[in-house]
Every structure is written in structure tokens, then in C-alpha cells.
Amino acid sequence: MGVYLLTIVGALALLIYGMKIMSEALQKMAGSQLRHVLSKMTTNRISGVLTGMFTTVAVQSSTATTVMTVSFVNAGLLTLVQAISVIMGANIGTTLTAWIMSAGFSFNIINVVWPAFLIGLLLIYSKRHRYIGDFIFGVAFMFFALGTLNATGKAMDLAHNQGLIHIFESFDPYSYSTILLFLVIGTVLTCIIQSSAALMAITMVLCSSGVLPIYPGIALVLGENIGTTLTANLAALTGNTEARRAAFGHFFFNVFGVFWVLIVFYPFVDFVCSLVGLDPHAAKQSAVRLSFALAAFHTCFNVTNTIILLPFVKQIAKVCCMVWKPKKNKDEDDFRLRFIQAGIMKTPELSVLEAQKEIHSFATRIQRMFHMVEELLNEKDTSKFTKLFTRIEKYEGISDNMEIEIAKYLDQVSNAHLSDDTKNKVRAMLREISEIESIGDANYNMARTINRLVKGKEDFSADQYEHIHQMMQLTDDALTQMNRILVGHKADNDVNRSFNIENEMNNYRSQLKSQNINDINDHKYTYAIGTMYMDLIQECEKLGDYVVNVVEARMGERQKEA
């Protein structure tokens, strides 16, 4: 018995691993298009449901779709109403897995596994088609696990295991207390193993062997639907309020569905069983039909639940808003990452999305720091000046910390098995954060120069102030354009705007440098003032270079040498 149990545990682990490989391979093949589809094809409720359904069918993981959706809400790419409709579709799409499993119980699926392993291995070593190979490998692992579970169930001869039969016979399948008990068991087990597919496989083995009656088996399936919502809710805990609301929407959808199904449980189950030609009251039942009945119930439950709740998406969104109130505003000067989450079930595509949003947040904060430097230049009140300079110092520390934390996160992402496209994105983002941190250093250098000026007895001339303001205006334009590029799609952005601003800054710097030498020689101001003046101009010009480096990294284009 111990050997059999170890075999079952090993097969379940292989099933989960196979589904993970299959899902990740499909996401790599889809690349950024997956994100594009999710963020663009949700114009109304129906399209949102269809998008969620087809995406989940494509990646074979409702968890991946749901967590991705929560991340999109966290990043502001989807509204709460859009997210809820996508999650509804994801619940329908995930039922395909149950049908695949039931097919695995209807014939000896092991026969197709070995050729699949061979084909998958050949494709993996073919650089061009390695993701297809990964996908086939994942499918093969999944089928091998299902075949092993089926064979182990038969080898254990569960139908004649008196101890097990006695345990399940002690429960009255026609009692609501039994149904509620198995519902709780299904919920708890799914929460523990974090895979509704694994528990579905166990349920099919028990039901098809004749040990577990169909009614408690379906109660387990209902529990799986509640337990699977835990993943998205855990992922959302580190996100913003909107992300938490989206995750709660997933929980509400499944719990509401379970509630109404329990009211009409026996008639609804009998109806579903009739669709696959199964008599739930018969003494002897077909193992194949039992597995198909479980899959059919899973599909009917989610489809019916979606039809019932789809007209009330806005009302569900209001309930989610009532449950999760907005967080109190924290000090914007506090160091915290907004989009990068420590949640579970992350894929490289999700991680890249979060990192990109965090980098844009980083860049926005750096531009805010630059505006402080501009304000510092014009501040004449000593106490206000000191307070503002201290704030800029704090921002410089925040800049260093953000670079380190984002880099650490990207380093973790790079340890995964990445597609070539994702590898290039990670490399580009590492360069971006390094250059953005350099912009922060340039800001701090300018603040220190202004601080030296204030502590001295001299001041800039009116012309110098005018030139500095003009240079700072060009710098601000460069930062604004950089932030537009960081948040937009490549196709919608024009890099030439950034390049032109940088050229204008270079030319203006050269002009002011020559003029500064002449003005010092003409004794219009002292050498010390001229040095501080040019320090500010030079730092602005260097800042412009860093901006161009960020733009080049994001767009994958280099500025042509003049």
C-alpha cells in the first residue's frame, strides 16, 4: 500500500510539473502578444469573458490568467469591471483540463506518451522550435501522470478495498451534511496543494474505481473551485487596492456559484449526468462515464454561473469595492515598490510586466526629484531651502534602493528558463534602471552645487539664471519624453524626439561653455561663479545623455552619430 501511495504522490507531482511546463511554454510562444490580447480585447463584458476563456485554453492555466489579470489591474492596464469578466472566462477555459483528464481515463494514454517524449526531445534540441518541444514535453508528462494514476488505481483494486469502501459508505451520499463535508475537504486540500487539477485527478481515480459515489465526488469539485481562488488572493495581498478587489471578484464568483448549486444540488447533478448518459443511482456505473460526468459538471457549473452573473458585473465590482477600501495615502517620499509583488505563481511574462511598470514609476519619481532641484534654485527662504535640500538627499537614497531592488528582482527572473525575447527585455531593463539611477545622481549633484552657491557670498547673474532655466526646461522636456516612451508601446513612440532634444542640449551647452569663458575674461563674474554655473549646465547635459541611453535601451535603437 505504501508503494502505491508514493506512486500516486509522485504522479500528482508530475502532473503539476507537466502542466507548469506546458503553460510556461505556451506563454513563451505567445510572448508579449498574450499581454496585448488581455489588455486590448476587453472592450465589453462578452469580449472580456471570451478573452479570459481563450487565454486560459491557450495557456492551460486559469491561475496564470487570473494572476496575470490581477497584475494588469495592479498596473492600471485593466479596470475592475474588465478584470471580473476576464476571470469569469478563465473559469470556463480551465474546464478543458478536466476533459483532457477524463479522456486520459478512457483509454491507455501511456501508449502515446513515449512518442511524444521523443518528438519533444528532438524539438527542444532544435533551437527554432524548442518552445514547441517544451510544450509537448509538458503534455507528455501530464499524460504520463494521468496514465500512472489510472494504472495505480486499478492495481490497488480500490473497488474491493474494504477499508476504503467502509470509510466512504459511512457517509450518506444523499445527505446535505455529506455534501457540505466533502465541499470543505475539497476546498482545504486545494488550498494546501495549490492545484485544483491534481485534486480533480484524485477525484476521477476515486470515482472511476467505484469507491467514491458521484455526489460526494462532485462536492469535491465544488470545493476545488473555492480553493483555487486562494492563489490569486495571495498574489494580490502585496498589490494595490484594485488588485485585491479583482482577486476578491474571483472568490465571489466561485463562492456565489457554489451557493446556488448547493440549493439545487441533486437535480442539477442528475441533469448533468443525463447529458453524458450516466445514471447516478445505478449500482454499477461506467468508469469512463463517471470521469466524463465530473468534467461535464465542471463545465456546466462555470458556464451557468457566468450566464447568471455576467449581467451583474458592475454590481459585483461595487461589492468588491465595499470589501476592500482604498489604502490611506502614504508619504510619497517613503521607499516602496508599487508594482513588483512577492506573490506566487509568477511567470516570466508577468514578471517582465511588473518590472516595466516599476521602472516607469522609478522614472516618474526621478523626474519629480528634478522638479525639486528646479524649485531649489529659485528658493530664497533659508528654512524652506534646507528642508527641500534634505528631501532631495532622501530621494537620492530612494533612487539607489530602487535600482538595487528592481535589479534583484530582474536577477531572479533571469534565473528562470526564458525566451530570447524576454532575455533581451531583461537585459534592456537592467540598463534602464542603471541609467535612471545615474539621472538621480545628476539631480543630487546639481542640488549640491546650488547648496554651495547659497553658502557662498556670490550669486548668479540674471543672464546666468535665464540660461540655466532654459537648459533645465530642455532637460524636463527630455525626461517627459522618456517617461512617455517607458509607458507606451514601441510602435506608438518616436525616438527621434528624444534624440533631437539631446542634440539641442549639446549645442546649447557648447554655446554656453564658450560664452562662459568670454564672460569670465571680461570680468562679468568670478571664476568660482562661472565654475558652479557650468557645473549645473554640464550636469543637465549629462542627464540628457542618460535619458537617451534609457530611450535606446527601451526602443532597441541607437542614436546615429552626427
Buried (B, 14 or more C-beta within 10 A) or exposed (E): EEEEEEBBEBBBBBBBBBBBBBBBBBBBBBBBEBBEBBBEBBEEBEBBBBBBBBBBBBBBBBBBBBBBBBBBBBBEBBBBBBBBBBBBBBBBBBBBBBBBBBBBBBEEBBEBBEEBBEBBBEBBEEEEBBBBBBBBBBBBBBBBBBBBBBBBBBEBEBBEBEEBBEEBEEBEBEEEEBBBBBBBBBBEBBBEBBBBBBBBBBBBBBBBBBBBBBBBBBBBBBBBBBBBBBBBBBBBEBBBBBBBBBBBBBBBBBEBBBEBBBEEBEEBBBEBBEEBEBBBEEEEBBBBBBBBBBBBBBBBBBBBBBEEBBEEBEEBBEBBBEEBEEEEEEEEEEBEBBBBBEBEBBBBBBBBBBBBBBBBBBBBBBBBBBEBBBBBBEBEEEEEBEEBBEBBBBBBEBBBBBBEBBBEBBEEBBEEEBBEBBEEBBEBBBBBBBBBBBBBBBBBBBBBBBBEBBEEEEEBBEEBBEBBEBBBEBBBBBBEBBBBBBBEEEEEBEBEBBBBBBBBBBEBBEEBEEEBEEBBEEEBBEEEBBEBBBBBBBBBBBBBBBBBBBBBBBBEBEBEEE
